């Protein structure tokens, strides 16, 4: 379980594909605090640490993860938003994030907001999934590349978020531009409500 408050950006130092899996080796400032079997969100995707070597650690993404996320598009040198799992003895600064990415979206517009920046993302709509709570609502929560954000002006297949300078500088929003592919996780509360209505 995560909160969508990114701790830092890790750097991809190696990628190794084998069968349908992808091993990602990354470097971050707190590698020495990690342990094998620990869960870390990478661009919002919960992955398990499988090895640690000096100041780098490795996680494995399987086919289902690669099909639903942007992790398969990563290259050496790319920056990845990372967050360790949430401690249950403090404040929840973001929102409840599972680390289970639902789909990807594409940035279709960036717009200056007099110091901050508006980012608009578009995603493919699956009406069956939408009925199960996979959609954005105005002023609701959404996770974009692991960042907990508030939705503005949602439509059937798009939404906008406002990014303050701090967030842009300290997450990989600094690299997002028109055409960039991002990971999306819709709010789990909406999914539960939709499922209750089905039942």
C-alpha positions, 0 to 999 in steps of 0.5 A: 500500500502506498500514498502517492507521495514520491520519495525520489527519482531513481535512475535506470542503470540496466534492463534485462529481458528474459522470456516475458519478464523484464529485470530493471536495475536502478540506483537511488539514495536509499538503496542501503536501506532496502531489503530483499522482498520489499515492495517499492512503487515504480512509476506507480507500479508495485514491484518486489526487490529481488537483489541488491548490489552496492548502490543498485537494486533490481526488481522484476516486471512480468508480462501483465505489468508490462502490458498495463504500464509504461515500464517496458518503454524505459531506457537506461538513464531514465528517471523513475518515480519511487516510493516505499510502502506506507508506514501505518503510524503516520499521516496519509498525505496523498490517497490510498494507492495500491500500486496496481496500475490500471492502464496507461495514458498519453499527455496531449497538452501542457499549459502554463498556469502562471507558475504551475503547469496543467497537464492533460492526459487521454486514455483508451476507454473500455466501457465495461471497465468504466462500469467497474470504476475505472474512470476519473471524477472531478476533484477525485484522486488519481495516480499518475506515474505514482504521483497522487493528484487531484482531477480537474475537468474530466471527460469520458477519456481524458482529465487534467491535473495541476502540477506545482513547481516542487512536484515538477522538479522532484518527480519525473513530471519534469520529463513529461511532454506531449506524447509521453506515456504515463501510468494511471491508477484510478481511485480504489474507492470508486472501484468498490462503489461501482462493484457494490452497485453491480451486486 
